[in-house]
Amino acid sequence: MNKWIVAGMVILLAASAVADMESKQEDWLRMNALVDSFQLFGSQFALEEDPWAYAESWFKFIDEWNEFSPKFYAAYGNTEEAVTQSFRDVERPDGVTVAHNAQSLGWAAHSVDIESRQRAIAEFAGGVGDNRLLRIQQSLEHTPDRVDFRLRLANQAGVVFSLAETLEPGSYAEKLAKAEKLIEEHEAANREAIEATTWPGHNSGFQGPGDPDELAQAALEFLRQNPNWTKPEYDDEHIPYAAAVRGRSWEVEKMIFLTGQPTQYALDMFVAFKGTKDPDIAYVYQMVFYTGEAPGINPGLPFRFANSRQYAKHQMLLKNVPAPE
């Protein structure tokens, strides 16, 4: 045989071997990435944060797995041993995290069990829902006036039970129905509470210093200029609308430990915010406004800081909040 023909065949075989090696490395990386993704669905914490985003990621993973894994198994074998043998002489590509070598790749490729993991995810969601139902009961016992809080829990329970029922049809229908009934009941109760709530106005016993109307206007202006005053607890835009002085006086917030000399004062106020989701609703927060911080500082304007008291909030009809002059 002509030596040039032999050389050409050798080159072609070498090129084919290189291409085969590169193809296997690409498949190794792809399988590894899918197994990495699969491992992320082993905890309920991400599900609890955003259930349907979690579910969408899961369904996307299933689509990707069902598209790639049959081709992988057809090329490299339907058993752990067959995959291990297929990749025994393949150099492990950079970026591999789960399947560190050919043997662990064989294990990883056959460790993905869609059905059992989906049942587990449904159980995660059901567990979150059970927790929300328990918290509703505890809230009834300890804070019977917090209808809005229980409504939020009921809505959360409805979301996760709906997800669980989607994943495991028939297994969570009864709990989903219970959550939906609670949502309906608490929506009505919450609306009644909102309609019955009135604006308190300034504390008639405020001792000063400062004029309550001027302090209220200064508080609103401060919030307009400092929109990141704290993290709002209602999921909506917060537009400062009205304020009322609620403290009887300015309180010493900080002082020099040895002398007792005040270095900062604070004043309690109610602040109503408008939103954009419901033009009829005002979000009312109990807030604290602070002076600057310095030895010998006096209580009074200007405000330098502000934040809301945790959980001290409610909703009311915007028409029941006197519009600022």
C-alpha positions in Angstrom: 0.0 0.0 0.0 1.3 3.4 -0.8 2.9 5.0 2.2 1.1 8.2 1.6 -2.2 6.4 1.7 -1.2 4.8 5.0 -0.2 8.1 6.4 -3.5 9.6 5.4 -5.4 6.8 7.0 -3.4 7.3 10.2 -4.1 11.0 10.2 -7.8 10.3 9.6 -8.0 7.8 12.4 -6.1 10.1 14.8 -8.5 13.0 13.9 -11.5 10.7 14.4 -10.1 9.6 17.8 -9.7 13.3 18.8 -13.2 14.1 17.7 -14.6 11.2 19.6 -12.7 12.2 22.7 -13.9 15.8 22.4 -17.5 14.6 21.9 -17.3 12.4 25.0 -15.9 15.2 27.0 -18.8 17.4 25.9 -21.3 14.8 26.9 -19.5 14.3 30.2 -19.8 18.0 30.9 -23.5 18.1 29.9 -24.3 15.1 32.1 -22.4 16.5 35.0 -24.2 19.8 34.7 -27.6 18.0 34.7 -26.7 16.0 37.8 -25.5 19.2 39.5 -28.9 20.7 38.7 -30.7 17.6 40.0 -28.9 17.9 43.3 -30.2 21.4 43.8 -33.8 20.0 44.2 -32.9 18.2 47.4 -33.9 21.0 49.8 -37.1 22.8 50.5 -35.5 26.2 51.4 -35.4 27.5 47.8 -38.9 26.2 47.3 -40.2 28.1 50.3 -38.7 31.4 49.0 -40.5 31.2 45.7 -42.5 28.0 45.1 -43.5 28.5 41.5 -40.1 29.7 40.4 -38.7 26.6 42.0 -41.3 24.5 40.2 -40.5 26.1 36.8 -36.9 25.3 37.3 -37.8 21.7 38.1 -40.0 21.4 35.0 -37.2 22.9 32.9 -34.8 20.4 34.3 -37.1 17.5 33.4 -37.4 18.8 29.8 -33.6 19.1 29.5 -33.0 15.7 31.1 -35.6 13.9 28.9 -34.0 15.5 25.8 -30.4 14.6 26.6 -30.4 11.4 28.7 -31.8 9.0 26.1 -29.1 10.0 23.7 -26.5 9.6 26.4 -27.6 6.1 27.4 -28.0 5.1 23.8 -24.4 6.1 23.1 -22.7 4.9 26.3 -24.9 2.2 27.8 -27.9 1.8 30.1 -26.0 0.6 33.1 -23.6 2.2 35.5 -20.9 -0.3 34.5 -21.4 0.4 30.8 -21.1 4.2 31.2 -18.0 3.7 33.4 -16.4 1.5 30.7 -17.3 4.0 27.9 -15.5 6.8 29.7 -12.6 4.9 31.2 -10.0 6.2 28.8 -11.5 9.7 28.5 -9.7 12.6 30.1 -11.9 14.3 32.7 -12.8 17.7 31.3 -12.4 20.9 33.3 -15.4 22.1 35.1 -16.6 18.7 36.3 -17.9 18.9 39.9 -20.1 15.9 40.6 -18.8 13.1 38.5 -15.0 13.3 39.3 -14.0 10.3 37.3 -15.4 7.7 34.9 -16.7 5.5 37.7 -18.5 8.3 39.5 -19.9 9.5 36.1 -21.4 6.1 35.6 -23.0 6.3 39.1 -24.1 9.9 38.6 -25.7 9.2 35.2 -27.9 6.6 36.8 -28.6 8.4 40.1 -31.3 10.7 38.7 -34.7 9.5 39.6 -37.3 11.9 38.4 -40.4 10.3 39.9 -39.0 9.9 43.5 -37.5 13.4 43.5 -40.8 14.9 42.3 -42.6 13.1 45.1 -40.0 14.5 47.5 -40.6 18.1 46.1 -44.3 17.6 46.6 -43.7 16.6 50.2 -41.5 19.7 50.6 -44.3 21.9 49.4 -46.9 20.1 51.6 -44.7 20.5 54.6 -44.4 24.3 54.0 -48.2 24.4 53.7 -48.7 22.4 56.9 -46.4 24.9 58.6 -48.5 27.9 57.3 -51.7 26.3 58.6 -50.1 25.7 62.0 -49.0 29.4 62.2 -52.5 30.5 61.3 -53.8 28.6 64.3 -51.1 30.0 66.6 -51.9 33.5 65.4 -55.6 33.0 66.3 -54.5 32.1 69.8 -51.9 34.8 70.4 -52.8 37.7 68.0 -56.5 37.4 67.1 -56.5 40.9 65.6 -53.8 40.1 62.9 -56.2 39.2 60.2 -53.9 40.5 57.5 -51.1 38.3 58.8 -53.3 35.2 58.7 -54.5 36.0 55.2 -50.9 36.2 54.0 -50.2 32.8 55.6 -53.4 31.3 54.0 -52.3 32.6 50.6 -48.9 31.0 51.0 -50.5 27.7 52.0 -52.7 27.9 48.9 -49.7 28.4 46.7 -47.6 25.5 48.0 -50.6 23.1 48.3 -51.5 23.9 44.7 -47.9 23.1 43.7 -47.9 19.9 45.7 -51.2 18.9 44.0 -49.8 19.7 40.6 -46.8 17.4 41.3 -48.8 14.6 42.9 -52.4 14.8 41.7 -54.9 13.7 44.3 -52.5 13.7 47.2 -53.1 17.3 48.4 -56.5 18.1 47.1 -58.1 18.1 50.6 -55.4 20.4 52.1 -55.6 22.7 49.0 -59.4 23.0 49.6 -58.8 23.9 53.2 -56.4 26.6 52.3 -58.7 28.0 49.7 -61.5 28.2 52.2 -59.2 30.0 54.7 -58.2 32.5 52.0 -61.9 33.2 51.3 -62.7 33.7 55.0 -59.7 35.8 55.8 -60.1 38.0 52.7 -63.6 38.9 53.9 -62.4 39.5 57.5 -59.4 41.5 56.3 -61.6 43.7 54.2 -63.9 44.4 57.2 -60.9 45.3 59.3 -59.5 47.6 56.6 -62.9 49.4 56.3 -63.3 49.7 60.1 -59.8 51.2 60.7 -59.6 54.9 61.3 -56.7 57.4 61.2 -55.6 58.3 64.8 -54.3 61.7 64.1 -51.7 63.4 66.3 -51.3 62.4 70.0 -53.3 65.1 71.8 -51.0 64.8 74.7 -47.8 65.5 72.7 -45.5 67.6 74.9 -43.1 68.7 72.2 -40.8 70.3 71.4 -42.1 71.1 67.9 -45.4 71.5 66.2 -47.0 68.2 65.3 -48.1 69.4 61.8 -44.6 70.6 61.0 -43.0 67.4 62.3 -45.4 65.4 60.1 -44.6 67.4 57.0 -40.9 67.0 57.8 -41.3 63.3 58.2 -43.0 63.0 54.8 -40.4 65.1 53.1 -37.6 63.0 54.7 -39.2 59.8 53.4 -39.6 61.3 49.9 -35.9 62.1 49.8 -34.9 58.8 51.4 -37.0 56.1 49.8 -34.8 53.3 51.2 -35.8 54.0 54.8 -36.3 50.3 55.5 -37.7 47.3 53.8 -41.4 47.7 53.3 -43.4 44.7 54.5 -46.2 45.1 51.9 -45.2 44.1 48.4 -46.0 47.3 46.6 -44.6 50.7 45.9 -44.7 53.0 49.0 -45.5 56.7 48.3 -45.5 58.8 51.5 -48.9 60.3 51.9 -49.7 61.4 55.5 -48.0 61.3 59.0 -49.1 61.8 62.6 -47.1 62.2 65.8 -47.9 59.4 68.1 -45.3 59.7 70.9 -46.0 61.9 73.9 -42.6 63.3 73.6 -39.1 62.8 72.1 -37.4 59.9 73.7 -33.7 59.6 74.4 -32.4 57.0 71.9 -28.7 57.1 72.8 -26.6 58.6 75.6 -23.1 58.8 77.0 -22.9 55.9 79.4 -20.8 57.6 82.1 -22.6 61.0 82.2 -26.1 60.2 80.9 -25.9 63.0 78.4 -28.2 62.4 75.5 -26.5 62.0 72.1 -29.6 61.2 70.0 -33.4 61.5 70.3 -36.2 59.6 68.6 -39.9 60.3 67.9 -42.7 57.8 67.3 -45.0 58.5 64.3 -47.6 56.8 62.1 -47.0 57.1 58.4 -49.5 56.3 55.7 -48.3 55.3 52.2 -50.1 55.0 48.9 -49.4 52.1 46.6 -50.0 51.3 43.0 -51.7 47.9 43.2 -54.9 49.1 44.9 -55.7 52.9 44.8 -58.2 52.5 47.6 -55.7 51.2 50.2 -53.2 52.9 52.4 -50.3 51.1 54.1 -49.8 52.4 57.6 -46.6 51.9 59.5 -45.5 52.8 63.0 -42.2 54.5 62.5 -39.4 56.0 64.4 -37.7 59.2 63.3 -34.3 60.1 64.7 -32.2 63.2 65.2 -28.6 63.3 64.3 -26.1 61.9 66.8 -23.8 64.2 68.8 -23.1 65.0 72.4 -25.5 67.7 73.7 -27.9 67.4 70.8 -31.4 68.8 71.3 -34.7 67.0 70.4 -36.2 68.5 67.2 -35.7 68.8 63.5 -34.1 68.0 61.2 -34.7 64.2 61.0 -31.6 62.3 60.0 -32.8 58.6 60.1 -36.0 56.7 60.1 -37.2 53.1 60.2 -40.3 51.1 60.8 -41.0 49.0 63.8 -41.1 45.3 62.9 -44.6 44.0 62.4 -46.2 47.3 63.4 -48.2 47.9 60.3 -51.8 47.7 59.0 -53.9 48.6 56.0 -56.9 51.0 55.9 -58.9 52.8 53.3 -57.0 55.7 51.8 -60.2 57.8 51.9 -60.2 57.5 55.7 -56.7 59.1 55.9 -57.0 62.9 56.0 -55.2 64.3 53.0 -52.2 66.5 54.1 -52.7 70.2 53.5 
